[in-house]
Amino acid sequence: MGIDYEKISKNYDSVRYANQSTISVFLQNLHITEATKVLDFGCGTGNYADTLQKATHAQVFGVEPSDGMREKAVSKNSSVVFSKGNHGHIPFEDNFFDFVYMTDVIHHIPDLGVMFRELFRVLKKEGFLCIVTQSHEQIDKRFYVKYFPTTAIVDKHRYPDIPVIIGDAVKAGFSHIRTNVKEGGITKVQSDFVELARAKGYSMFHLIPEEEYQKGLTELEKDVMTDALFVPDSSGTLVWLGK
Ligand SMILES: C[S@@+](CC[C@H](N)C(=O)[O-])C[C@H]1O[C@@H](n2cnc3c(N)ncnc32)[C@H](O)[C@@H]1O
């Protein structure tokens, strides 16, 4: 089953938002000024593009294939230029951007080689690309695998693991600069995660058997209501590439 982002766009923003620690890593690693041209590739409803533009006043652009997701983004921040595009077509001239990033997108890309060649084309020489994703090891450690075990199987199939990402990027001409592994601390599961699961706010919930989803949701709701549930916080991996 495919993921229908036109449908997901309707409630995406009630359950998903920009992760501040990811924005902080961008700001710590880059010198972004008002002249910097930044592309949020697969920007969805523009949560990261909006936050980054307001934090830096850089020239921020978003590219997104889903009309529903992009319309939400357009209504959020009129200083960001949002365009329709995808991994095979980024509607900008060669050597345009100083910095391109993508958050939670790479597992939706059907052909990494095509995407990396297109991103290489639009990135300036000495520009940077940052891919924000999760490694297979991090997927296995997600606390909610206990409730929805098939999500780990489905997602390890969908998510290219870090060495594959680096290998395909290098084939397209990028150099691998570094990989930041963000380990989460211990956190209390809040009702907003339960809301997110109820709304199927992660695409993986659309890809597991409905019976497992319902059973896992009931157990999760019970655990969160009866006990304070402390779990490892969500972790991430940032792959930094250069042209
Ligand atoms: C999980 S959402 C992430 C959205 C946004 N980056 C964020 O972090 O909130 C995945 C996004 O990837 C987009 N996407 C799917 N296929 C794509 C493709 N072939 N090229 C570019 N973006 C794609 C979807 O439309 C969706 O908006």
The ligand as a MOL file (V3000), in Angstrom:
LIG
                    3D

  0  0  0     0  0            999 V3000
M  V30 BEGIN CTAB
M  V30 COUNTS 27 29 0 0 0
M  V30 BEGIN ATOM
M  V30 1 C 7.3370 12.1730 6.6790 0
M  V30 2 S 7.0350 13.4560 5.5250 0 CHG=1
M  V30 3 C 8.3050 14.6190 6.0300 0
M  V30 4 C 7.9410 16.0260 5.6960 0
M  V30 5 C 8.9070 17.0790 6.2340 0
M  V30 6 N 10.2200 16.9210 5.6910 0
M  V30 7 C 8.9500 17.0000 7.7440 0
M  V30 8 O 9.9780 16.5890 8.3020 0
M  V30 9 O 7.9470 17.3510 8.3850 0 CHG=-1
M  V30 10 C 7.7140 12.8300 3.9990 0
M  V30 11 C 7.5650 13.8070 2.8450 0
M  V30 12 O 8.2920 13.3070 1.7150 0
M  V30 13 C 7.5660 13.6630 0.5530 0
M  V30 14 N 7.9580 12.8230 -0.5900 0
M  V30 15 C 7.4510 11.6100 -0.9150 0
M  V30 16 N 8.0140 11.1780 -2.0520 0
M  V30 17 C 8.9040 12.1290 -2.4560 0
M  V30 18 C 9.7750 12.2540 -3.5870 0
M  V30 19 N 9.8440 11.2870 -4.5120 0
M  V30 20 N 10.5320 13.3660 -3.6950 0
M  V30 21 C 10.4580 14.3360 -2.7320 0
M  V30 22 N 9.6390 14.2640 -1.6430 0
M  V30 23 C 8.8730 13.1800 -1.5080 0
M  V30 24 C 6.1170 13.4380 0.9890 0
M  V30 25 O 5.1830 14.0470 0.1000 0
M  V30 26 C 6.1210 13.9910 2.3860 0
M  V30 27 O 5.7760 15.3580 2.4430 0
M  V30 END ATOM
M  V30 BEGIN BOND
M  V30 1 1 1 2
M  V30 2 1 2 3
M  V30 3 1 2 10
M  V30 4 1 3 4
M  V30 5 1 4 5
M  V30 6 1 5 6
M  V30 7 1 5 7
M  V30 8 2 7 8
M  V30 9 1 7 9
M  V30 10 1 10 11
M  V30 11 1 11 12
M  V30 12 1 11 26
M  V30 13 1 12 13
M  V30 14 1 13 14
M  V30 15 1 13 24
M  V30 16 1 14 15
M  V30 17 1 14 23
M  V30 18 2 15 16
M  V30 19 1 16 17
M  V30 20 1 17 18
M  V30 21 2 17 23
M  V30 22 1 18 19
M  V30 23 2 18 20
M  V30 24 1 20 21
M  V30 25 2 21 22
M  V30 26 1 22 23
M  V30 27 1 24 25
M  V30 28 1 24 26
M  V30 29 1 26 27
M  V30 END BOND
M  V30 END CTAB
M  END
